[in-house]
Amino acid sequence: MLAWIVLGSLVFGLSGSGPAWADDVRHSGNVHSFTPAEGVLVIEAIGADGAEETVWADVRDAEIVRLARHPRRPWEWREQRTGAHWLSSGTYVTVIGRERRSGIVRASRVEVPEPDDPQ
């Protein structure tokens, strides 16, 4: 019985809102600014309620990839690792990572989609 109480306490304790157990968040929008030396990316995103919001992301350890639809199979995406030089102002990006209590997203991945080729 005591073992079940201890196990239950651990499960509920670990399922808290701490950053190590938080779910990934996704924010998509246009790059407002990027400071490479500090790894800080600021994007203007549209929130869940439709309001514009500013999102700050730490991208120092993030994988940065360019995404493009496969030309013959448009349901498939091709991705290519790239560098931070693609994060210029106005570029549309999706930041994926974990949101800290401070509101800053610790990004694990930044996606830079290429526009579809009009045919």
Contacts in CASP RR format, 6 or more apart in sequence:
PFRMAT RR
TARGET T0000
AUTHOR 0000-0000-0000
METHOD contacts of the structure
MODEL  1
MLAWIVLGSLVFGLSGSGPAWADDVRHSGNVHSFTPAEGVLVIEAIGADG
AEETVWADVRDAEIVRLARHPRRPWEWREQRTGAHWLSSGTYVTVIGRER
RSGIVRASRVEVPEPDDPQ
14 21 0 8 1.000
15 21 0 8 1.000
18 101 0 8 1.000
19 98 0 8 1.000
19 100 0 8 1.000
19 101 0 8 1.000
19 106 0 8 1.000
22 98 0 8 1.000
22 99 0 8 1.000
23 98 0 8 1.000
24 96 0 8 1.000
24 97 0 8 1.000
24 98 0 8 1.000
24 108 0 8 1.000
25 96 0 8 1.000
25 97 0 8 1.000
25 98 0 8 1.000
25 99 0 8 1.000
25 105 0 8 1.000
26 94 0 8 1.000
26 95 0 8 1.000
26 96 0 8 1.000
26 97 0 8 1.000
27 43 0 8 1.000
27 45 0 8 1.000
27 55 0 8 1.000
27 57 0 8 1.000
27 94 0 8 1.000
27 95 0 8 1.000
27 105 0 8 1.000
28 43 0 8 1.000
28 45 0 8 1.000
28 46 0 8 1.000
28 92 0 8 1.000
28 93 0 8 1.000
28 94 0 8 1.000
28 95 0 8 1.000
29 43 0 8 1.000
29 44 0 8 1.000
29 45 0 8 1.000
29 46 0 8 1.000
29 92 0 8 1.000
29 93 0 8 1.000
29 94 0 8 1.000
30 43 0 8 1.000
30 44 0 8 1.000
30 89 0 8 1.000
30 90 0 8 1.000
30 91 0 8 1.000
30 92 0 8 1.000
30 93 0 8 1.000
31 41 0 8 1.000
31 42 0 8 1.000
31 43 0 8 1.000
31 87 0 8 1.000
31 88 0 8 1.000
31 89 0 8 1.000
31 90 0 8 1.000
31 91 0 8 1.000
31 92 0 8 1.000
31 93 0 8 1.000
32 42 0 8 1.000
32 43 0 8 1.000
32 44 0 8 1.000
32 54 0 8 1.000
32 89 0 8 1.000
32 90 0 8 1.000
33 41 0 8 1.000
33 42 0 8 1.000
33 89 0 8 1.000
34 40 0 8 1.000
34 41 0 8 1.000
34 42 0 8 1.000
34 84 0 8 1.000
34 87 0 8 1.000
34 88 0 8 1.000
34 89 0 8 1.000
36 84 0 8 1.000
39 58 0 8 1.000
39 59 0 8 1.000
39 60 0 8 1.000
39 84 0 8 1.000
40 56 0 8 1.000
40 57 0 8 1.000
40 58 0 8 1.000
40 59 0 8 1.000
41 56 0 8 1.000
41 57 0 8 1.000
41 58 0 8 1.000
41 59 0 8 1.000
41 87 0 8 1.000
41 93 0 8 1.000
41 95 0 8 1.000
41 107 0 8 1.000
41 110 0 8 1.000
42 54 0 8 1.000
42 55 0 8 1.000
42 56 0 8 1.000
42 57 0 8 1.000
43 54 0 8 1.000
43 55 0 8 1.000
43 57 0 8 1.000
43 93 0 8 1.000
43 95 0 8 1.000
44 52 0 8 1.000
44 53 0 8 1.000
44 54 0 8 1.000
44 55 0 8 1.000
45 52 0 8 1.000
45 53 0 8 1.000
45 54 0 8 1.000
45 55 0 8 1.000
46 52 0 8 1.000
46 53 0 8 1.000
47 53 0 8 1.000
55 95 0 8 1.000
55 105 0 8 1.000
56 103 0 8 1.000
56 104 0 8 1.000
56 105 0 8 1.000
57 95 0 8 1.000
57 97 0 8 1.000
57 104 0 8 1.000
57 105 0 8 1.000
57 106 0 8 1.000
57 107 0 8 1.000
57 110 0 8 1.000
58 104 0 8 1.000
58 105 0 8 1.000
58 106 0 8 1.000
58 107 0 8 1.000
59 84 0 8 1.000
59 87 0 8 1.000
59 95 0 8 1.000
59 107 0 8 1.000
59 110 0 8 1.000
61 106 0 8 1.000
61 107 0 8 1.000
61 108 0 8 1.000
62 95 0 8 1.000
62 97 0 8 1.000
62 107 0 8 1.000
62 108 0 8 1.000
62 109 0 8 1.000
62 110 0 8 1.000
63 81 0 8 1.000
63 108 0 8 1.000
63 109 0 8 1.000
63 110 0 8 1.000
64 81 0 8 1.000
64 82 0 8 1.000
64 83 0 8 1.000
64 84 0 8 1.000
64 86 0 8 1.000
64 87 0 8 1.000
64 109 0 8 1.000
64 110 0 8 1.000
64 112 0 8 1.000
65 79 0 8 1.000
65 80 0 8 1.000
65 81 0 8 1.000
65 82 0 8 1.000
65 109 0 8 1.000
65 110 0 8 1.000
65 111 0 8 1.000
65 112 0 8 1.000
66 79 0 8 1.000
66 80 0 8 1.000
66 82 0 8 1.000
66 86 0 8 1.000
66 112 0 8 1.000
66 113 0 8 1.000
66 114 0 8 1.000
67 77 0 8 1.000
67 78 0 8 1.000
67 79 0 8 1.000
67 111 0 8 1.000
67 112 0 8 1.000
67 113 0 8 1.000
67 114 0 8 1.000
68 77 0 8 1.000
68 78 0 8 1.000
68 79 0 8 1.000
68 80 0 8 1.000
68 113 0 8 1.000
68 114 0 8 1.000
69 76 0 8 1.000
69 77 0 8 1.000
69 78 0 8 1.000
69 114 0 8 1.000
69 116 0 8 1.000
70 76 0 8 1.000
70 77 0 8 1.000
70 78 0 8 1.000
71 117 0 8 1.000
74 116 0 8 1.000
79 111 0 8 1.000
82 112 0 8 1.000
86 112 0 8 1.000
87 93 0 8 1.000
87 110 0 8 1.000
87 112 0 8 1.000
91 112 0 8 1.000
92 112 0 8 1.000
92 113 0 8 1.000
93 110 0 8 1.000
93 111 0 8 1.000
93 112 0 8 1.000
94 110 0 8 1.000
94 111 0 8 1.000
94 113 0 8 1.000
95 105 0 8 1.000
95 107 0 8 1.000
95 109 0 8 1.000
95 110 0 8 1.000
96 107 0 8 1.000
96 108 0 8 1.000
96 109 0 8 1.000
96 110 0 8 1.000
96 111 0 8 1.000
97 105 0 8 1.000
97 106 0 8 1.000
97 107 0 8 1.000
97 108 0 8 1.000
97 109 0 8 1.000
98 105 0 8 1.000
98 106 0 8 1.000
98 108 0 8 1.000
99 105 0 8 1.000
99 106 0 8 1.000
100 106 0 8 1.000
END
